[in-house]
Every structure is written in C-alpha cells, then in structure tokens.
Amino acid sequence: MRRPRSLAGRLFTVQIVLVAAVVTGCAAFAWFSDRSAAEDSARRTVTATAAAVAASPAVRQAAAAADPAHALQPYAEQVRKDTGVDFVTIMSPAGVRWTHPDPARIGERFLGHTGPALHGRTFAETYTGTLGPSVRAVAPVHDDRGRVTALVSAGITVKQISARLSGQVAALLAVAVAALGLGGAGTYLLNARLRRHTHGMNAEELARMHDYHQATLHAVREGLLILDGQGRVALVNDGGRELLGLRGRAVIGRRVRDLRLPPGLTQALLAGESRVDEVHLTDERIVVLNTSPVSSGEHHGTVATLRDHTELQALTGELDSVRGFAEALRSQAHEAANRLHTVVSLIELGRAEEAVGFATAELQLAQALTDRVVDAVAEPVLAALLLGKAAQAGERGVELLLTEDSRLDDGLLPDHLPTRDLVTVLGNLIDNAMDAVAATPRPKITVTMRADGGELLLRVGDCGPGVPPERAEELFHRGVSSKAPGRGLGLALVRQAARRNGGTVELGQAPGGGAEFTVRLPLRLPAGSRA
C-alpha cells in the first residue's frame, strides 16, 4: 500500500495553494482597482479639458464665425497635444464636427450623445466612436446671452488607458511572483523544520502515537514525571500523581518547588546529575526515585520514574520482625539447653533441691514477663511484637520493661488504624532504643501503651545519650541517623505512619536522661473523613 503523505507535506501543499490564492486575489484586486482609478482619472481629465475649451473666449468667438473649422482646428490640435487626450472635437449644436484629429472627418456628424450638453450640462460617458471605444466628456459653449452655440468633446481611448495600465500590470505581476516565491520558500523552510520534528510521520500516525502515548501513561502503574529546563512540570501520569500526592491538583506548568514535596525529593528532582534507586518518603508513601537529565550541551529538563516501595518496605519490616523472632527463639533454645544441662548436672550431683530452685526461678522470670504483656496488651500482634523484642533485648543484654500504666483492652483499636502501622511505629522505636543503649553500662528500655483521651499513646524511652534539641527535627528526615551511615529510615517511617493515621510524633527527654519518643494516634476518625 502507498504510504500517505506526511503531515508536513500536506501542510506544505495547503500553504502553497493558500499563498498562491492570496497573491492571485491581491493581484486581481490591485489590477481592477488600478483600472478603475485609471478610468476615473481619464474621466476627470477629459471633463476638465472639455470644460476649459468650452470656456475659452477664442472658441466662443470662432463658433460665431462663418467658417469655425478654419480657426478651431489648429487650436483643438494644440490643446490635444498639450493635454495628452486622444481627441478634442468642437462641433455645432447639431453635432457637425468643426475639428477632429483626422481632418477627413471634419464636417461629419459626431458619434455619441449630446443631449445633456444641449441643455447646458457637462457630462462624461464611454462610447465607441471613429477612434474606437473611448472615455469622453461633452461640454456646452455658451454665448453672452447664455445660448448654446457649440459643443466641445474631449476623449481618451480605452486602448490608451489599457496601454498606460500595461506598465503597472507588469510591475504588479513582478511583485506577485516575488511574493509567491518568498511565500513558497518560507513555507518550504517551515515545513522542512516541521518534518524534522514529526520525523516525517503523517497525521494518522501522529494521532495513533498520541493515543498510544496517552494509553501507556494511564496504564503504567509506576510514576512518570517530566520537568522542563526551568524545573516546571511538563508531564505527569496517573501513577506519578498517586505516588506524589498530587491527585486532583493542577500541576502542569507549575514549578516543582511549589508542589510542597519533601525537600530531599525536590532537591533530587532538580539535580543536574542522574539519581539511581534513591529511596524517598512522601507524607503517605515510600518511593524509589530514578532520574535522568535531558541535555545536549545544556540542561533541557529531567525525566524521573517513581516506584512504590511502601508495601515492600512494610513486608521488609515484617520480615525483619520474623527474623528477629526466629533469632530470639534460637537464642532462647540455646539458653534453655544450657539451663537444662545445668539442672541435669545438679541432679547428677545429688543436689535435687537446688536443681528445682534453679529451674523454677528461670521459669518464673520468663513467665512473669509473658503474663505481664498478655495481661496488659490484648492485641495479639502487638503482644507478639513486644515478646519478640523482649527476647531480642535479653539476648543483647538490654532490659525491656512494660510500664505499669500500660493497657490495651480488647476492641480498643478501631478498624481504621492498621495493625501494620502500629508494628512499624513500635518496632522501629524499640529498635532505635536498643541501638541507643548498646554502649551504656546498664541498658534499659521502657515501653508505654495505653489509651489517653481518645488517643492511642505509644511511648518508648531509653537511657542512652539522648538527642540534642537542635537535632530533634533533623532525625525524622530520611537518611539522617545518629548511627552508621546509610541508615536513618526507621524514624522517617514512624513519622510517615503517624501522619498517615492523623497522629503526631514528639521527641523529649526520658527520666533516665535518654531520648523518649511519644506517638499519639486518634482512636476516632475526624468528622467528614472515611476509614
């Protein structure tokens, strides 16, 4: 099948036709205007000439003579040559010529109308006479008593008018051809540029590409964000709006700095270099960012892709918790085996009472913590988390205590408060606390969980070195940590989970001098919101 012409080719054809039509129309209009102006000019010339001759005293005197032709013929010819008209005919009121450019025509009747002139009025008309079609004027000659004694006709032939127009028409055609050439050259250059930009595709192919482009943008779940060279949003798909919290907002053409995104994410989007698999936190999500600058000698913009890492991060946190539980169980099994060997050895040594006392003491200590957690925390997932963290803490030599005022009754937690978010908050706070007290001589962590005035209060305190007040806000930013480089996501996740559920996170000083994090989450939804 023959491939349809490209869009640029079609536009070139249409533009050439339009330019030719416009130039032709303008040329025709100018020609008709010039012809009309030439005829008007000729009419004014012959009218003025006829009136001037008719008003001449010499003509009046000669009209009353016995042989008017003898005196008037030389005069008429001189006037004709001086004024540039084709003929000056002086005649009797009956229309008999006294003068004519062709002397042989003298004495013949004038060809044309004379009625208005006989009534004393000068008039002009186009009429075909002995010299061919002409524009002529006829004026009356009055004697001293006002009677019409003669008539004067002056005229310019249509042939002479056309000859005068021929020079103007040649210039007009030259201008029209030049305009057509310039218009065609400009159209060709414009369409050559358009052909380069459209890659020679026709209108149907461009329309199909646009449809595919739109369908792809809406179908891809990953976020796509394109910025121009000035840092303005040129394109963002549905996935990008969802991940950046921009759904329902008009963002095309706005600067990315005005979108109120997290500072680190904004800085990464505006950076001139590529970013690969950077993790950033928004108010509700964890996103993995990749950017690639668009440049050809200068920065033209940035293409950014975003992947949702929220669910994966939550699963990773749960996997870490399960791994922690497994490690705790392994440690407990190892400790249980050591205690069992000790009991067996005491029995073999005949110290049965000491063996019973040793076994009972260890059992009572472990059972007491379990009973305390199960009695105070009715939520099974949080209870399991606390027991697992307690085992981890015990393995690391850290004492984890649940305060006496801690209590979460069954049915207290509403449906809109996800257990996964509670695990994220409490698990990360306890992990951070264990890292903070690792270097202290008597490491201890206190955990508080209770309902407080319509809010769920989660508080974790430690006896570590604490946090300087000036660094309190900085700790909640992604990648900021008082521990090893590359860490610092935990507290950012805590704040994100709290904000996602309408809560707050506060950092204070624990009674033992360390850091104390307090999270408050509403147990009732605000009016007008939905779970």
ABEGO torsion letter per residue (X at the ends): XBBBBBAAAAAAAAAAAAAAAAAAAAAAAAAAAAAAAAAAAAAAAAAAAAAAAAABAAAAAAAABABAAAAAAAAAAAAAAAAGBABBBBBBAAGBBABBABAAABGBBBBEBAAAAAAGBBBBBBBBBAAEBBBBBBBBBBBAAGBBABBBBBBBBAAAAAAAAAAAAAAAAAAAAAAAAAAAAAAAAAAAAAAAAAGGBBAAAAAAAAAAAAAAAAABABBBBBBBAAGBBABBBAAAAAAAGABGBBABGBBAAAAGBBAAAAAAAABABBBBGBBBBBAABBBBBBBBBBBBGBBAEBBBBBBBAAAAAAAAAAAAAAAAAAAAAAAAAAAAAAAAAAAAAAAAAGBAAAAAAAAAAAAAAAAAAAAAAAAABABAAAAAAAAAAAAAAAAAGBBBBBBAABBBBBGABBAABBAAAAAAAAAAAAAAAAAAAAABABBBBBBBBBBBGGBBBBBBBBABAEBBAAAAAAAABBGBBABBBGBGAAAAAAAAAAAAAGBBBBBBBBAAGBBBBBBBBBABBBBGBBX
